């Protein structure tokens, strides 16, 4: 009768840790690319909106790209009196086409 099997997962744990770090770096790159594109596409009146767009890391593999002005959402979506001038949506749409290729490099090693 076998009492049990003991598996040594140290190598697997190390690979997982390395992949997690690389995945976080990729997500960060994606977030900063969205920021760059959003700044490029943002309507420029007094540059306040443009200068308020920034990226921050909330936790591992959780990044946020946002603007810091109250009227940013109205620029993005428009109002009953103003036509939308989207800058985040087109930035995200462009960058999302590259996501698969960026993560593919994790599994090519």
N, CA, C and O atoms as a GROMACS GRO file, in nm:
protein
  436
    1UNK      N    1   0.084  -0.118   0.000
    1UNK     CA    2   0.000   0.000   0.000
    1UNK      C    3   0.089   0.125   0.000
    1UNK      O    4   0.187   0.133   0.074
    2UNK      N    5   0.053   0.222  -0.085
    2UNK     CA    6   0.130   0.346  -0.095
    2UNK      C    7   0.068   0.450  -0.003
    2UNK      O    8  -0.053   0.473  -0.004
    3UNK      N    9   0.156   0.512   0.079
    3UNK     CA   10   0.107   0.615   0.171
    3UNK      C   11   0.073   0.745   0.100
    3UNK      O   12  -0.017   0.817   0.143
    4UNK      N   13   0.142   0.777  -0.005
    4UNK     CA   14   0.116   0.901  -0.078
    4UNK      C   15   0.231   0.934  -0.170
    4UNK      O   16   0.337   0.871  -0.165
    5UNK      N   17   0.209   1.029  -0.251
    5UNK     CA   18   0.311   1.076  -0.344
    5UNK      C   19   0.337   1.222  -0.312
    5UNK      O   20   0.245   1.300  -0.293
    6UNK      N   21   0.462   1.256  -0.307
    6UNK     CA   22   0.500   1.395  -0.282
    6UNK      C   23   0.556   1.454  -0.410
    6UNK      O   24   0.649   1.399  -0.469
    7UNK      N   25   0.499   1.565  -0.452
    7UNK     CA   26   0.544   1.632  -0.573
    7UNK      C   27   0.626   1.755  -0.536
    7UNK      O   28   0.588   1.832  -0.448
    8UNK      N   29   0.737   1.770  -0.603
    8UNK     CA   30   0.821   1.888  -0.585
    8UNK      C   31   0.779   1.991  -0.690
    8UNK      O   32   0.808   1.973  -0.809
    9UNK      N   33   0.712   2.096  -0.650
    9UNK     CA   34   0.661   2.196  -0.743
    9UNK      C   35   0.745   2.323  -0.746
    9UNK      O   36   0.700   2.424  -0.798
   10UNK      N   37   0.864   2.320  -0.692
   10UNK     CA   38   0.947   2.441  -0.686
   10UNK      C   39   0.976   2.499  -0.824
   10UNK      O   40   0.969   2.621  -0.843
   11UNK      N   41   1.006   2.414  -0.922
   11UNK     CA   42   1.036   2.464  -1.056
   11UNK      C   43   0.910   2.524  -1.118
   11UNK      O   44   0.915   2.633  -1.176
   12UNK      N   45   0.798   2.455  -1.107
   12UNK     CA   46   0.672   2.506  -1.158
   12UNK      C   47   0.633   2.637  -1.090
   12UNK      O   48   0.585   2.730  -1.154
   13UNK      N   49   0.654   2.644  -0.960
   13UNK     CA   50   0.624   2.767  -0.885
   13UNK      C   51   0.711   2.882  -0.936
   13UNK      O   52   0.662   2.994  -0.949
   14UNK      N   53   0.838   2.856  -0.966
   14UNK     CA   54   0.929   2.959  -1.016
   14UNK      C   55   0.886   3.006  -1.155
   14UNK      O   56   0.887   3.125  -1.183
   15UNK      N   57   0.849   2.912  -1.241
   15UNK     CA   58   0.803   2.947  -1.376
   15UNK      C   59   0.677   3.033  -1.367
   15UNK      O   60   0.664   3.134  -1.437
   16UNK      N   61   0.585   2.994  -1.281
   16UNK     CA   62   0.461   3.069  -1.264
   16UNK      C   63   0.490   3.210  -1.214
   16UNK      O   64   0.430   3.307  -1.262
   17UNK      N   65   0.581   3.222  -1.120
   17UNK     CA   66   0.617   3.354  -1.065
   17UNK      C   67   0.678   3.442  -1.174
   17UNK      O   68   0.645   3.560  -1.185
   18UNK      N   69   0.766   3.384  -1.255
   18UNK     CA   70   0.829   3.460  -1.363
   18UNK      C   71   0.726   3.502  -1.467
   18UNK      O   72   0.729   3.615  -1.515
   19UNK      N   73   0.635   3.412  -1.501
   19UNK     CA   74   0.532   3.445  -1.600
   19UNK      C   75   0.438   3.554  -1.546
   19UNK      O   76   0.396   3.641  -1.621
   20UNK      N   77   0.407   3.548  -1.419
   20UNK     CA   78   0.320   3.649  -1.360
   20UNK      C   79   0.385   3.786  -1.367
   20UNK      O   80   0.318   3.885  -1.398
   21UNK      N   81   0.514   3.794  -1.340
   21UNK     CA   82   0.586   3.921  -1.347
   21UNK      C   83   0.588   3.973  -1.491
   21UNK      O   84   0.563   4.091  -1.515
   22UNK      N   85   0.616   3.885  -1.586
   22UNK     CA   86   0.617   3.925  -1.726
   22UNK      C   87   0.478   3.967  -1.773
   22UNK      O   88   0.465   4.063  -1.848
   23UNK      N   89   0.375   3.897  -1.729
   23UNK     CA   90   0.238   3.933  -1.766
   23UNK      C   91   0.203   4.072  -1.712
   23UNK      O   92   0.138   4.152  -1.780
   24UNK      N   93   0.245   4.101  -1.589
   24UNK     CA   94   0.220   4.233  -1.532
   24UNK      C   95   0.291   4.341  -1.613
   24UNK      O   96   0.236   4.448  -1.635
   25UNK      N   97   0.413   4.312  -1.658
   25UNK     CA   98   0.487   4.408  -1.741
   25UNK      C   99   0.414   4.432  -1.873
   25UNK      O  100   0.407   4.546  -1.920
   26UNK      N  101   0.359   4.327  -1.932
   26UNK     CA  102   0.285   4.341  -2.057
   26UNK      C  103   0.159   4.425  -2.036
   26UNK      O  104   0.129   4.513  -2.116
   27UNK      N  105   0.087   4.398  -1.929
   27UNK     CA  106  -0.035   4.476  -1.900
   27UNK      C  107   0.003   4.623  -1.879
   27UNK      O  108  -0.068   4.713  -1.924
   28UNK      N  109   0.113   4.647  -1.811
   28UNK     CA  110   0.160   4.785  -1.792
   28UNK      C  111   0.194   4.852  -1.925
   28UNK      O  112   0.159   4.968  -1.946
   29UNK      N  113   0.262   4.779  -2.013
   29UNK     CA  114   0.295   4.834  -2.145
   29UNK      C  115   0.167   4.870  -2.221
   29UNK      O  116   0.158   4.976  -2.284
   30UNK      N  117   0.069   4.782  -2.214
   30UNK     CA  118  -0.058   4.807  -2.282
   30UNK      C  119  -0.123   4.933  -2.225
   30UNK      O  120  -0.172   5.017  -2.301
   31UNK      N  121  -0.124   4.945  -2.094
   31UNK     CA  122  -0.186   5.063  -2.030
   31UNK      C  123  -0.116   5.191  -2.074
   31UNK      O  124  -0.182   5.290  -2.106
   32UNK      N  125   0.018   5.191  -2.075
   32UNK     CA  126   0.091   5.312  -2.116
   32UNK      C  127   0.072   5.342  -2.264
   32UNK      O  128   0.071   5.459  -2.304
   33UNK      N  129   0.055   5.239  -2.347
   33UNK     CA  130   0.026   5.262  -2.488
   33UNK      C  131  -0.112   5.323  -2.507
   33UNK      O  132  -0.131   5.411  -2.591
   34UNK      N  133  -0.210   5.278  -2.428
   34UNK     CA  134  -0.343   5.340  -2.433
   34UNK      C  135  -0.333   5.486  -2.391
   34UNK      O  136  -0.394   5.573  -2.453
   35UNK      N  137  -0.257   5.513  -2.285
   35UNK     CA  138  -0.238   5.652  -2.240
   35UNK      C  139  -0.180   5.738  -2.353
   35UNK      O  140  -0.230   5.847  -2.380
   36UNK      N  141  -0.076   5.688  -2.417
   36UNK     CA  142  -0.010   5.763  -2.525
   36UNK      C  143  -0.108   5.793  -2.637
   36UNK      O  144  -0.116   5.906  -2.686
   37UNK      N  145  -0.183   5.691  -2.678
   37UNK     CA  146  -0.280   5.710  -2.787
   37UNK      C  147  -0.393   5.804  -2.746
   37UNK      O  148  -0.434   5.889  -2.824
   38UNK      N  149  -0.442   5.789  -2.624
   38UNK     CA  150  -0.550   5.877  -2.576
   38UNK      C  151  -0.503   6.022  -2.575
   38UNK      O  152  -0.579   6.112  -2.612
   39UNK      N  153  -0.380   6.046  -2.534
   39UNK     CA  154  -0.326   6.182  -2.535
   39UNK      C  155  -0.315   6.236  -2.678
   39UNK      O  156  -0.341   6.353  -2.703
   40UNK      N  157  -0.277   6.148  -2.770
   40UNK     CA  158  -0.265   6.188  -2.909
   40UNK      C  159  -0.401   6.225  -2.968
   40UNK      O  160  -0.412   6.315  -3.051
   41UNK      N  161  -0.505   6.154  -2.924
   41UNK     CA  162  -0.639   6.173  -2.980
   41UNK      C  163  -0.726   6.272  -2.903
   41UNK      O  164  -0.831   6.313  -2.953
   42UNK      N  165  -0.685   6.310  -2.784
   42UNK     CA  166  -0.767   6.399  -2.700
   42UNK      C  167  -0.784   6.535  -2.766
   42UNK      O  168  -0.689   6.590  -2.821
   43UNK      N  169  -0.907   6.589  -2.760
   43UNK     CA  170  -0.928   6.723  -2.813
   43UNK      C  171  -0.849   6.824  -2.729
   43UNK      O  172  -0.850   6.819  -2.606
   44UNK      N  173  -0.782   6.912  -2.797
   44UNK     CA  174  -0.695   7.006  -2.726
   44UNK      C  175  -0.756   7.146  -2.734
   44UNK      O  176  -0.760   7.208  -2.840
   45UNK      N  177  -0.803   7.192  -2.620
   45UNK     CA  178  -0.852   7.329  -2.610
   45UNK      C  179  -0.753   7.409  -2.526
   45UNK      O  180  -0.691   7.504  -2.574
   46UNK      N  181  -0.740   7.371  -2.401
   46UNK     CA  182  -0.647   7.438  -2.311
   46UNK      C  183  -0.542   7.340  -2.258
   46UNK      O  184  -0.470   7.372  -2.164
   47UNK      N  185  -0.532   7.221  -2.319
   47UNK     CA  186  -0.436   7.116  -2.285
   47UNK      C  187  -0.460   7.056  -2.146
   47UNK      O  188  -0.385   6.967  -2.104
   48UNK      N  189  -0.561   7.102  -2.075
   48UNK     CA  190  -0.588   7.050  -1.942
   48UNK      C  191  -0.628   6.902  -1.948
   48UNK      O  192  -0.577   6.821  -1.870
   49UNK      N  193  -0.716   6.868  -2.039
   49UNK     CA  194  -0.756   6.728  -2.055
   49UNK      C  195  -0.636   6.642  -2.093
   49UNK      O  196  -0.610   6.539  -2.030
   50UNK      N  197  -0.564   6.684  -2.194
   50UNK     CA  198  -0.446   6.611  -2.240
   50UNK      C  199  -0.346   6.587  -2.127
   50UNK      O  200  -0.298   6.476  -2.109
   51UNK      N  201  -0.317   6.690  -2.052
   51UNK     CA  202  -0.219   6.679  -1.943
   51UNK      C  203  -0.271   6.599  -1.824
   51UNK      O  204  -0.192   6.558  -1.739
   52UNK      N  205  -0.402   6.578  -1.817
   52UNK     CA  206  -0.456   6.505  -1.702
   52UNK      C  207  -0.463   6.354  -1.725
   52UNK      O  208  -0.489   6.280  -1.630
   53UNK      N  209  -0.441   6.308  -1.848
   53UNK     CA  210  -0.448   6.165  -1.878
   53UNK      C  211  -0.325   6.097  -1.821
   53UNK      O  212  -0.212   6.136  -1.851
   54UNK      N  213  -0.348   5.994  -1.739
   54UNK     CA  214  -0.236   5.926  -1.675
   54UNK      C  215  -0.268   5.779  -1.647
   54UNK      O  216  -0.384   5.738  -1.648
   55UNK      N  217  -0.162   5.703  -1.623
   55UNK     CA  218  -0.172   5.560  -1.596
   55UNK      C  219  -0.123   5.535  -1.455
   55UNK      O  220  -0.024   5.593  -1.411
   56UNK      N  221  -0.192   5.447  -1.384
   56UNK     CA  222  -0.145   5.407  -1.252
   56UNK      C  223  -0.168   5.258  -1.232
   56UNK      O  224  -0.261   5.200  -1.287
   57UNK      N  225  -0.082   5.199  -1.152
   57UNK     CA  226  -0.097   5.057  -1.121
   57UNK      C  227  -0.173   5.045  -0.990
   57UNK      O  228  -0.134   5.101  -0.888
   58UNK      N  229  -0.284   4.970  -0.994
   58UNK     CA  230  -0.365   4.950  -0.875
   58UNK      C  231  -0.312   4.835  -0.791
   58UNK      O  232  -0.305   4.844  -0.668
   59UNK      N  233  -0.273   4.727  -0.856
   59UNK     CA  234  -0.211   4.611  -0.794
   59UNK      C  235  -0.152   4.528  -0.907
   59UNK      O  236  -0.160   4.568  -1.024
   60UNK      N  237  -0.093   4.414  -0.875
   60UNK     CA  238  -0.032   4.332  -0.978
   60UNK      C  239  -0.136   4.298  -1.085
   60UNK      O  240  -0.244   4.249  -1.054
   61UNK      N  241  -0.102   4.325  -1.209
   61UNK     CA  242  -0.184   4.302  -1.328
   61UNK      C  243  -0.316   4.378  -1.328
   61UNK      O  244  -0.412   4.338  -1.394
   62UNK      N  245  -0.321   4.488  -1.255
   62UNK     CA  246  -0.439   4.574  -1.255
   62UNK      C  247  -0.392   4.719  -1.271
   62UNK      O  248  -0.341   4.780  -1.177
   63UNK      N  249  -0.410   4.771  -1.390
   63UNK     CA  250  -0.366   4.906  -1.424
   63UNK      C  251  -0.488   4.988  -1.464
   63UNK      O  252  -0.588   4.933  -1.510
   64UNK      N  253  -0.480   5.117  -1.445
   64UNK     CA  254  -0.590   5.207  -1.483
   64UNK      C  255  -0.533   5.324  -1.563
   64UNK      O  256  -0.432   5.383  -1.528
   65UNK      N  257  -0.602   5.354  -1.672
   65UNK     CA  258  -0.571   5.474  -1.750
   65UNK      C  259  -0.694   5.563  -1.738
   65UNK      O  260  -0.806   5.520  -1.766
   66UNK      N  261  -0.673   5.686  -1.696
   66UNK     CA  262  -0.787   5.776  -1.673
   66UNK      C  263  -0.747   5.920  -1.698
   66UNK      O  264  -0.629   5.954  -1.705
   67UNK      N  265  -0.849   6.002  -1.713
   67UNK     CA  266  -0.823   6.146  -1.717
   67UNK      C  267  -0.859   6.203  -1.580
   67UNK      O  268  -0.928   6.140  -1.501
   68UNK      N  269  -0.811   6.321  -1.555
   68UNK     CA  270  -0.831   6.381  -1.424
   68UNK      C  271  -0.914   6.507  -1.427
   68UNK      O  272  -0.903   6.591  -1.338
   69UNK      N  273  -0.998   6.520  -1.529
   69UNK     CA  274  -1.086   6.638  -1.535
   69UNK      C  275  -1.231   6.593  -1.534
   69UNK      O  276  -1.264   6.484  -1.582
   70UNK      N  277  -1.315   6.676  -1.482
   70UNK     CA  278  -1.458   6.641  -1.470
   70UNK      C  279  -1.525   6.627  -1.606
   70UNK      O  280  -1.620   6.550  -1.620
   71UNK      N  281  -1.478   6.701  -1.704
   71UNK     CA  282  -1.548   6.703  -1.832
   71UNK      C  283  -1.497   6.598  -1.932
   71UNK      O  284  -1.545   6.592  -2.045
   72UNK      N  285  -1.401   6.517  -1.892
   72UNK     CA  286  -1.345   6.417  -1.983
   72UNK      C  287  -1.451   6.322  -2.038
   72UNK      O  288  -1.450   6.290  -2.157
   73UNK      N  289  -1.540   6.278  -1.954
   73UNK     CA  290  -1.645   6.185  -1.996
   73UNK      C  291  -1.737   6.250  -2.100
   73UNK      O  292  -1.786   6.183  -2.190
   74UNK      N  293  -1.760   6.381  -2.086
   74UNK     CA  294  -1.846   6.451  -2.182
   74UNK      C  295  -1.777   6.467  -2.317
   74UNK      O  296  -1.842   6.464  -2.422
   75UNK      N  297  -1.644   6.484  -2.313
   75UNK     CA  298  -1.568   6.487  -2.438
   75UNK      C  299  -1.577   6.351  -2.507
   75UNK      O  300  -1.597   6.343  -2.629
   76UNK      N  301  -1.563   6.246  -2.429
   76UNK     CA  302  -1.563   6.109  -2.484
   76UNK      C  303  -1.699   6.071  -2.542
   76UNK      O  304  -1.707   6.016  -2.652
   77UNK      N  305  -1.806   6.100  -2.468
   77UNK     CA  306  -1.939   6.052  -2.506
   77UNK      C  307  -2.030   6.158  -2.567
   77UNK      O  308  -2.130   6.124  -2.631
   78UNK      N  309  -1.997   6.285  -2.549
   78UNK     CA  310  -2.081   6.392  -2.598
   78UNK      C  311  -2.194   6.423  -2.500
   78UNK      O  312  -2.212   6.354  -2.399
   79UNK      N  313  -2.269   6.525  -2.531
   79UNK     CA  314  -2.385   6.565  -2.450
   79UNK      C  315  -2.497   6.601  -2.547
   79UNK      O  316  -2.482   6.589  -2.668
   80UNK      N  317  -2.608   6.645  -2.492
   80UNK     CA  318  -2.718   6.688  -2.579
   80UNK      C  319  -2.681   6.815  -2.656
   80UNK      O  320  -2.746   6.848  -2.755
   81UNK      N  321  -2.579   6.885  -2.610
   81UNK     CA  322  -2.538   7.011  -2.674
   81UNK      C  323  -2.401   7.004  -2.742
   81UNK      O  324  -2.357   7.100  -2.804
   82UNK      N  325  -2.335   6.890  -2.729
   82UNK     CA  326  -2.200   6.881  -2.782
   82UNK      C  327  -2.177   6.743  -2.843
   82UNK      O  328  -2.211   6.640  -2.784
   83UNK      N  329  -2.120   6.742  -2.960
   83UNK     CA  330  -2.087   6.617  -3.028
   83UNK      C  331  -1.973   6.546  -2.953
   83UNK      O  332  -1.882   6.611  -2.902
   84UNK      N  333  -1.978   6.416  -2.949
   84UNK     CA  334  -1.872   6.337  -2.886
   84UNK      C  335  -1.741   6.356  -2.961
   84UNK      O  336  -1.739   6.367  -3.084
   85UNK      N  337  -1.632   6.361  -2.885
   85UNK     CA  338  -1.497   6.366  -2.941
   85UNK      C  339  -1.415   6.256  -2.873
   85UNK      O  340  -1.327   6.284  -2.792
   86UNK      N  341  -1.445   6.130  -2.907
   86UNK     CA  342  -1.382   6.018  -2.836
   86UNK      C  343  -1.230   6.016  -2.850
   86UNK      O  344  -1.176   6.042  -2.957
   87UNK      N  345  -1.166   5.985  -2.740
   87UNK     CA  346  -1.020   5.970  -2.740
   87UNK      C  347  -0.979   5.841  -2.672
   87UNK      O  348  -0.882   5.779  -2.714
   88UNK      N  349  -1.049   5.798  -2.567
   88UNK     CA  350  -1.016   5.671  -2.502
   88UNK      C  351  -1.062   5.551  -2.584
   88UNK      O  352  -0.986   5.456  -2.603
   89UNK      N  353  -1.184   5.556  -2.633
   89UNK     CA  354  -1.237   5.440  -2.707
   89UNK      C  355  -1.151   5.406  -2.829
   89UNK      O  356  -1.116   5.289  -2.846
   90UNK      N  357  -1.115   5.503  -2.913
   90UNK     CA  358  -1.030   5.467  -3.027
   90UNK      C  359  -0.891   5.419  -2.984
   90UNK      O  360  -0.832   5.333  -3.050
   91UNK      N  361  -0.839   5.474  -2.876
   91UNK     CA  362  -0.709   5.429  -2.827
   91UNK      C  363  -0.715   5.283  -2.783
   91UNK      O  364  -0.627   5.204  -2.816
   92UNK      N  365  -0.819   5.249  -2.709
   92UNK     CA  366  -0.836   5.111  -2.662
   92UNK      C  367  -0.858   5.017  -2.780
   92UNK      O  368  -0.802   4.908  -2.784
   93UNK      N  369  -0.939   5.058  -2.876
   93UNK     CA  370  -0.967   4.975  -2.994
   93UNK      C  371  -0.838   4.946  -3.071
   93UNK      O  372  -0.818   4.833  -3.117
   94UNK      N  373  -0.753   5.045  -3.086
   94UNK     CA  374  -0.628   5.024  -3.160
   94UNK      C  375  -0.534   4.931  -3.086
   94UNK      O  376  -0.477   4.840  -3.146
   95UNK      N  377  -0.519   4.953  -2.956
   95UNK     CA  378  -0.424   4.875  -2.876
   95UNK      C  379  -0.472   4.732  -2.857
   95UNK      O  380  -0.390   4.640  -2.852
   96UNK      N  381  -0.603   4.710  -2.847
   96UNK     CA  382  -0.652   4.574  -2.820
   96UNK      C  383  -0.617   4.477  -2.932
   96UNK      O  384  -0.614   4.356  -2.910
   97UNK      N  385  -0.592   4.527  -3.052
   97UNK     CA  386  -0.552   4.440  -3.163
   97UNK      C  387  -0.414   4.380  -3.142
   97UNK      O  388  -0.378   4.282  -3.208
   98UNK      N  389  -0.335   4.438  -3.052
   98UNK     CA  390  -0.198   4.390  -3.029
   98UNK      C  391  -0.186   4.300  -2.906
   98UNK      O  392  -0.078   4.245  -2.881
   99UNK      N  393  -0.293   4.285  -2.830
   99UNK     CA  394  -0.286   4.215  -2.701
   99UNK      C  395  -0.246   4.069  -2.718
   99UNK      O  396  -0.158   4.020  -2.647
  100UNK      N  397  -0.310   3.998  -2.810
  100UNK     CA  398  -0.277   3.856  -2.829
  100UNK      C  399  -0.129   3.836  -2.860
  100UNK      O  400  -0.064   3.749  -2.802
  101UNK      N  401  -0.077   3.915  -2.951
  101UNK     CA  402   0.063   3.902  -2.990
  101UNK      C  403   0.156   3.931  -2.873
  101UNK      O  404   0.261   3.868  -2.859
  102UNK      N  405   0.119   4.026  -2.791
  102UNK     CA  406   0.204   4.061  -2.676
  102UNK      C  407   0.208   3.947  -2.574
  102UNK      O  408   0.315   3.916  -2.520
  103UNK      N  409   0.094   3.885  -2.548
  103UNK     CA  410   0.093   3.776  -2.451
  103UNK      C  411   0.149   3.646  -2.510
  103UNK      O  412   0.192   3.558  -2.435
  104UNK      N  413   0.148   3.634  -2.639
  104UNK     CA  414   0.201   3.513  -2.703
  104UNK      C  415   0.348   3.492  -2.667
  104UNK      O  416   0.393   3.378  -2.655
  105UNK      N  417   0.422   3.600  -2.649
  105UNK     CA  418   0.564   3.588  -2.617
  105UNK      C  419   0.588   3.519  -2.481
  105UNK      O  420   0.695   3.463  -2.458
  106UNK      N  421   0.489   3.523  -2.393
  106UNK     CA  422   0.501   3.452  -2.265
  106UNK      C  423   0.514   3.301  -2.286
  106UNK      O  424   0.584   3.233  -2.211
  107UNK      N  425   0.446   3.251  -2.388
  107UNK     CA  426   0.438   3.107  -2.407
  107UNK      C  427   0.533   3.056  -2.514
  107UNK      O  428   0.534   2.937  -2.545
  108UNK      N  429   0.614   3.145  -2.570
  108UNK     CA  430   0.709   3.104  -2.673
  108UNK      C  431   0.845   3.066  -2.616
  108UNK      O  432   0.935   3.029  -2.691
  109UNK      N  433   0.860   3.075  -2.488
  109UNK     CA  434   0.990   3.044  -2.426
  109UNK      C  435   1.010   2.896  -2.412
  109UNK      O  436   1.114   2.852  -2.362
   0.00000   0.00000   0.00000
